């Protein structure tokens, strides 16, 4: 750290009137949580070569998705990353530029604007903000946004969303004791199709409902065919329709705006980013260009304008909405959570174009459905839901538990689907499999042969 030299520390402490840093820690960290002795750390590695060797030895313990065949998804997916995405991500003006402004981070704000424009085109919305941490955070922000717009304190959420994402949503909605608490209620899904149960929605929606949130495709991969009907039911009760999407599906699926969505959110990790142990997540939030929506949008918005010289310039707009100006009265906290991933996604979308996204979507549809058909031929294996994109549920009728199936698959160099037996007990002994454009026919047949051996 720049100011870690002891003389510099003492000068700073003297300036603020304290003798040592312990006085500062005592104000914010309870004594019971503080370490009472020096940390037992190993000696430093002075040579760079030694440090590199040490780190490589640690990393060699990992079982990665390059040396092994992976069918895992459930929130972080393996898609092909074009070389240009990595090349742009490594550029110093993007990689190391943390919190500059228009006059210092030249080009960054234009990249942000291009990202917003292309995501807006994909989802059919006029206004897109800079991404936050992940899909869960953007969904939480979307729900709070709907609550502020309607003045209501209840939201209906589809049962078939990621349990992790639902936990984040509940966290955003706050505990019941909070004055701005939002009550989260779940809507059941049809046991045959996996889609949202419309009768349950009609029974639970009321004049207290701020919004109805569902995902398309859902966490289970199911494509929701009743989007128009869901949004109609929401609007008839004065609620907002909120849709969560995987943007990589929108080359073949209709944009949420086509079936009545008011607010759209989702995850941009599939757009040109490696999985990085789940660390390359970022959630976007989009809405119409209407005052009631834009005024409640919580994140940074980058616009294009004309300077006094008649030149084009890119800058933040309506910053008074954000925590930079509104502080604790702002819609939500705004920071530089996912700036680099924003730029990488813009590069990916610009590279793919509409035709590329359509071809990619069709490829994923074909490969995932081919995989499901081949797996259904395995004795004791069933595919309960037939209309899906990229991910699908696989149910094992035999005595072997999913955990044991996955353990046996791992011995064969294969990551099986995510075990969802506890998350969705009504589906029985089931797991969630993911097939993307990166999987080949041989990969799929290898999985089929392995399951024939291990699922009994």
C-alpha positions in Angstrom: 0.0 0.0 0.0 1.3 3.5 -0.8 1.0 4.8 2.8 2.3 1.7 4.6 5.6 3.2 5.6 5.7 3.6 9.4 6.8 7.2 9.2 4.0 8.1 6.9 1.5 6.3 9.1 2.7 8.2 12.2 2.4 11.5 10.4 -1.2 10.7 9.4 -2.2 9.6 12.9 -0.7 12.7 14.4 -2.7 14.8 12.0 -6.0 13.4 13.1 -5.0 13.3 16.8 -4.6 9.7 17.7 -1.5 7.8 18.9 -1.9 4.6 17.0 -4.2 2.7 14.6 -5.6 0.6 17.5 -7.6 3.6 18.6 -9.3 3.7 15.2 -10.1 0.0 15.2 -11.5 0.1 18.7 -14.3 2.4 17.4 -15.6 0.1 14.7 -14.5 -3.5 15.5 -15.7 -5.1 18.8 -12.9 -6.3 21.0 -14.3 -9.9 20.9 -13.8 -10.0 17.1 -10.2 -8.8 17.1 -7.1 -11.0 16.9 -5.0 -10.8 20.1 -1.7 -12.1 18.7 0.4 -11.7 15.6 -0.7 -13.8 12.6 1.3 -16.9 12.0 2.4 -16.2 8.5 5.1 -18.0 6.5 8.3 -16.2 5.5 8.0 -14.1 2.3 9.1 -15.5 -1.0 11.7 -12.9 -2.2 12.2 -14.3 -5.7 9.4 -13.9 -8.3 10.2 -17.4 -9.7 9.7 -19.0 -6.3 6.4 -17.1 -5.8 5.2 -18.2 -9.2 6.1 -21.9 -8.5 4.3 -21.7 -5.2 1.1 -20.3 -6.7 1.1 -22.8 -9.5 1.4 -25.7 -7.0 -1.7 -24.4 -5.3 -3.6 -23.9 -8.5 -2.6 -27.4 -9.7 -5.0 -28.8 -7.1 -8.0 -27.5 -8.9 -10.1 -29.7 -11.2 -11.0 -27.3 -14.0 -13.4 -27.4 -16.9 -10.6 -27.4 -19.5 -9.2 -30.7 -18.5 -12.6 -32.1 -17.6 -15.9 -32.2 -19.5 -18.5 -30.0 -17.7 -22.3 -30.1 -17.8 -22.6 -27.7 -14.9 -24.5 -24.4 -15.2 -27.1 -23.1 -12.7 -25.9 -19.5 -12.8 -22.4 -19.6 -14.2 -22.1 -21.2 -17.7 -19.3 -22.3 -19.9 -19.6 -20.4 -23.3 -16.9 -19.8 -25.9 -14.9 -16.6 -25.3 -13.6 -15.0 -28.5 -9.9 -14.1 -28.3 -10.7 -10.4 -29.0 -12.7 -10.3 -25.7 -9.6 -11.3 -23.7 -7.5 -8.9 -25.7 -9.7 -5.9 -25.0 -10.1 -6.9 -21.3 -6.3 -6.8 -20.9 -5.9 -3.2 -22.2 -4.6 -1.0 -19.4 -7.1 1.8 -19.9 -9.9 -0.7 -19.2 -8.2 -3.3 -16.9 -6.6 -0.8 -14.4 -8.8 2.2 -14.8 -10.9 2.1 -11.6 -12.9 5.2 -11.0 -12.0 7.9 -13.4 -14.3 10.4 -15.1 -15.0 11.4 -18.7 -11.9 13.6 -18.9 -9.5 10.8 -17.7 -10.9 7.5 -18.8 -11.1 8.3 -22.5 -13.1 5.7 -24.3 -14.5 3.9 -21.3 -17.8 5.9 -21.2 -18.3 5.3 -24.9 -17.9 1.6 -24.3 -20.4 1.8 -21.5 -22.9 3.6 -23.8 -22.4 0.9 -26.5 -23.1 -1.8 -23.9 -26.3 -0.1 -22.9 -27.4 0.3 -26.5 -26.9 -3.3 -27.4 -28.4 -4.8 -24.3 -31.4 -2.4 -24.9 -31.8 -3.8 -28.4 -31.6 -7.4 -27.2 -34.3 -7.0 -24.4 -36.4 -4.4 -26.3 -35.9 -1.6 -23.7 -34.8 2.1 -24.1 -32.9 2.5 -20.9 -30.2 0.2 -19.5 -28.0 1.0 -16.6 -24.4 -0.1 -15.8 -24.4 -3.6 -14.3 -24.3 -4.4 -10.6 -22.7 -7.4 -8.9 -24.9 -10.2 -10.4 -28.3 -11.3 -11.6 -29.5 -11.6 -8.0 -28.6 -8.0 -7.2 -30.2 -6.7 -10.4 -33.4 -8.7 -9.6 -33.5 -7.2 -6.1 -33.0 -3.7 -7.5 -35.8 -4.3 -10.0 -38.2 -5.4 -7.3 -37.4 -2.4 -5.1 -37.8 -0.2 -8.1 -41.3 -1.6 -8.7 -42.2 -1.1 -5.1 -41.2 2.6 -5.2 -43.1 3.1 -8.4 -46.4 1.5 -7.2 -46.0 2.4 -3.5 -46.8 -1.3 -2.6 -45.0 -3.7 -0.3 -45.5 -7.2 -1.8 -43.9 -9.0 -4.7 -44.8 -12.4 -6.3 -41.8 -14.4 -7.4 -41.8 -17.6 -9.5 -41.0 -20.7 -7.5 -38.6 -22.0 -10.2 -35.8 -19.5 -9.7 -32.3 -20.1 -8.3 -32.5 -20.5 -4.5 -29.4 -18.4 -4.2 -31.1 -15.6 -6.3 -34.2 -15.9 -4.2 -32.1 -15.5 -1.0 -30.5 -12.3 -2.5 -34.0 -11.0 -3.4 -35.2 -11.6 0.2 -32.2 -9.8 1.5 -32.9 -6.8 -0.8 -36.5 -6.8 0.4 -35.3 -6.6 4.0 -36.5 -8.0 7.3 -40.2 -7.6 8.3 -39.2 -5.0 11.0 -37.9 -2.6 8.4 -40.3 0.2 7.5 -39.6 -0.3 3.7 -39.8 -4.1 3.9 -41.3 -5.9 0.9 -43.1 -9.2 1.5 -41.9 -11.9 -0.9 -44.3 -14.6 -1.9 -43.7 -17.5 -4.3 -45.9 -18.7 -7.2 -45.9 -22.4 -7.9 -45.1 -24.0 -11.3 -47.0 -26.5 -13.4 -45.7 -30.0 -12.6 -46.1 -31.1 -16.2 -44.6 -28.2 -18.1 -42.4 -26.5 -15.5 -44.0 -23.1 -16.4 -45.6 -20.7 -14.0 -49.0 -21.8 -12.7 -51.4 -19.1 -13.8 -54.2 -20.1 -11.5 -51.9 -19.8 -8.5 -50.8 -16.3 -9.7 -54.4 -15.2 -10.1 -55.2 -16.4 -6.5 -52.2 -14.6 -4.9 -52.1 -11.3 -6.8 -53.9 -8.4 -5.1 -54.0 -4.7 -4.8 -50.9 -5.0 -2.5 -48.7 -6.5 -5.2 -46.0 -4.2 -6.5 -44.7 -6.6 -9.1 -44.7 -10.1 -10.5 -41.2 -11.5 -11.1 -40.5 -14.5 -13.3 -37.5 -15.7 -15.5 -37.5 -16.8 -19.1 -35.8 -19.2 -19.4 -36.2 -20.2 -15.8 -33.5 -21.5 -13.5 -34.6 -25.0 -14.6 -34.1 -24.0 -18.2 -37.9 -24.0 -19.0 -39.1 -21.5 -21.6 -42.1 -19.6 -20.3 -44.7 -19.6 -23.0 -47.3 -17.6 -21.0 -45.5 -14.3 -20.8 -48.3 -12.3 -22.3 -50.8 -13.8 -19.9 -48.6 -13.2 -16.9 -48.0 -9.5 -17.7 -51.7 -9.1 -18.4 -52.6 -10.5 -15.0 -50.0 -8.2 -13.3 -51.2 -5.1 -15.1 -54.8 -5.7 -14.4 -53.9 -5.6 -10.7 -51.8 -2.4 -11.1 -48.5 -4.3 -10.6 -45.4 -4.2 -12.7 -44.2 -7.2 -14.7 -40.5 -7.9 -14.1 -38.7 -10.5 -16.2 -35.2 -12.0 -15.6 -33.4 -13.3 -18.7 -30.3 -15.0 -19.9 -29.4 -12.5 -22.7 -27.6 -15.2 -24.8 -31.1 -16.7 -25.4 -32.5 -13.6 -27.0 -31.1 -14.5 -30.5 -34.0 -17.0 -30.7 -36.5 -16.0 -28.0 -38.7 -12.9 -28.1 -37.5 -9.9 -26.1 -39.4 -9.5 -22.8 -40.8 -6.2 -24.1 -42.8 -8.2 -26.7 -44.8 -9.9 -24.0 -45.4 -6.9 -21.7 -42.4 -6.7 -19.4 -42.0 -3.3 -17.6 -38.6 -4.0 -16.1 -36.0 -6.5 -17.4 -32.9 -7.8 -15.5 -30.4 -10.6 -16.1 -26.9 -11.9 -16.1 -24.2 -10.9 -18.6 -21.6 -13.6 -17.7 -22.4 -15.6 -20.8 -21.5 -12.7 -23.0 -17.7 -13.2 -23.6 -16.5 -13.9 -20.1 -14.7 -17.0 -18.6 -16.2 -18.6 -15.5 -13.3 -17.6 -13.2 -14.6 -19.7 -10.4 -17.9 -17.9 -10.6 -16.3 -14.5 -10.3 -17.2 -12.9 -13.7 -20.8 -12.2 -12.8 -22.7 -8.9 -13.5 -26.4 -8.1 -13.5 -28.0 -5.6 -15.8 -31.3 -3.7 -15.3 -33.4 -2.2 -18.1 -36.7 -0.2 -18.4 -38.7 2.0 -20.8 -37.7 5.6 -21.3 -40.5 6.9 -19.1 -40.1 9.3 -16.2 -41.6 7.0 -13.6 -39.2 4.2 -14.5 -36.0 6.2 -15.2 -36.5 8.3 -12.0 -36.4 5.2 -10.0 -33.6 3.4 -11.8 -30.8 2.9 -9.2 -27.6 2.6 -11.3 -25.5 4.8 -13.4 -26.8 5.8 -16.9 -24.4 6.9 -19.6 -25.8 9.1 -22.3 -24.4 10.8 -25.5 -24.6 14.5 -25.8 -23.1 17.4 -27.8 -20.4 19.6 -26.4 -20.1 23.4 -26.8 -17.7 22.6 -29.7 -20.3 20.6 -31.4 -18.6 17.3 -30.7 -20.1 14.1 -29.3 -19.4 13.3 -25.7 -20.4 10.4 -23.4 -21.2 11.2 -19.7 -23.4 10.1 -16.8 -26.9 11.5 -16.7 -29.4 12.1 -13.9 -26.6 11.5 -11.4 -28.8 12.9 -8.6 -30.6 9.6 -8.5 -27.4 7.8 -7.4 -25.6 7.5 -4.1 -22.9 9.8 -5.5 -25.3 12.7 -5.0 -28.2 11.3 -3.0 -26.0 9.4 -0.5 -28.2 7.5 2.0 -31.4 8.9 0.3 -30.4 7.3 -3.1 -32.3 4.5 -4.7 -29.4 2.1 -4.0 -25.7 2.1 -3.6 -23.8 2.7 -6.9 -20.1 1.7 -7.4 -17.7 0.4 -9.9 -18.7 -3.2 -9.3 -18.6 -4.6 -12.8 -17.1 -2.0 -15.1 -14.6 -4.3 -16.9 -17.3 -7.0 -17.5 -19.5 -4.3 -19.0 -16.9 -3.5 -21.6 -16.2 -7.2 -22.4 -19.9 -7.8 -22.9 -20.0 -4.8 -25.3 -17.1 -6.3 -27.3 -18.8 -9.7 -27.4 -22.2 -8.3 -28.6 -20.6 -6.0 -31.2 -18.6 -9.0 -32.5 -21.6 -11.3 -32.7 -24.1 -9.0 -34.1 -27.8 -9.9 -34.6 -27.0 -12.8 -37.0 -24.4 -14.2 -34.8 -26.7 -14.1 -31.7 -29.4 -15.9 -33.7 -27.0 -18.6 -35.0 -25.6 -19.1 -31.4 -29.1 -19.4 -29.9 -30.1 -21.9 -32.6 -26.9 -24.0 -32.0 -27.5 -24.1 -28.2 -31.2 -25.1 -28.7 -30.2 -27.9 -31.1 -27.4 -29.2 -29.0 -29.2 -29.1 -25.7 -32.3 -30.8 -27.1 -30.2 -33.4 -28.8 -28.5 -34.1 -25.5 -31.8 -34.4 -23.7 -33.1 -36.9 -26.3 -30.0 -39.1 -26.0 -30.1 -39.0 -22.2 -33.8 -40.0 -22.2 -32.7 -43.2 -24.0 -30.7 -44.3 -20.9 -32.5 -46.7 -18.7 -33.8 -45.0 -15.5 -33.3 -41.5 -16.9 -36.2 -39.1 -17.6 -36.5 -35.5 -18.9 -39.6 -34.1 -17.2 -39.8 -30.8 -19.1 -39.6 -30.7 -22.8 -39.5 -27.0 -23.7 -36.2 -25.5 -22.6 -33.1 -23.5 -23.5 -29.5 -24.5 -22.6 -30.4 -26.2 -19.3 -32.8 -29.0 -18.5 -33.8 -31.2 -15.6 -32.6 -34.9 -15.6 -34.4 -37.3 -13.2 -32.9 -40.6 -12.1 -35.5 -43.3 -11.3 -33.0 -45.8 -10.0 -31.6 -46.2 -6.4 -28.4 -44.3 -7.1 -28.5 -40.8 -5.7 -27.5 -37.8 -7.8 -24.5 -37.2 -5.5 -23.2 -40.7 -6.2 -23.8 -40.4 -9.9 -21.8 -37.2 -10.0 -19.0 -38.7 -7.9 -18.8 -41.6 -10.4 -18.9 -39.2 -13.4 -16.0 -37.2 -11.9 -13.9 -40.3 -11.8 -14.4 -40.4 -15.6 -13.4 -36.8 -16.0 -17.0 -35.4 -16.2 -18.7 -32.8 -14.2 -22.4 -33.9 -14.0 -25.3 -31.6 -13.6 -26.0 -29.7 -10.4 -27.8 -31.8 -7.8 -31.2 -30.0 -7.2 -32.8 -32.8 -5.2 -33.0 -30.7 -2.1 -33.8 -27.4 -3.9 -36.8 -29.0 -5.6 -37.7 -32.1 -3.7 -40.9 -32.4 -5.7 -38.8 -33.4 -8.8 -37.3 -36.3 -6.9 -33.7 -37.5 -7.5 -32.9 -34.8 -10.1 -30.1 -32.7 -11.4 -29.8 -29.7 -13.7 -27.7 -30.2 -16.8 -26.3 -27.5 -19.1 -25.3 -27.8 -22.8 -23.9 -24.9 -24.7 -22.3 -24.2 -28.1 -19.0 -25.5 -26.6 -20.2 -29.1 -26.4 -19.7 -31.5 -29.3 -21.6 -34.5 -30.3 -18.8 -36.7 -29.0 -19.0 -34.9 -25.6 -22.7 -35.6 -25.4 -22.3 -39.3 -26.4 -19.4 -39.6 -23.8 -21.8 -38.4 -21.1 -24.5 -40.8 -22.3 -22.1 -43.8 -22.2 -20.9 -42.8 -18.7 -24.4 -42.5 -17.4 -25.3 -45.9 -18.7 -22.5 -47.3 -16.5 -23.2 -45.3 -13.3 -27.0 -44.7 -13.1 -28.6 -47.9 -11.8 
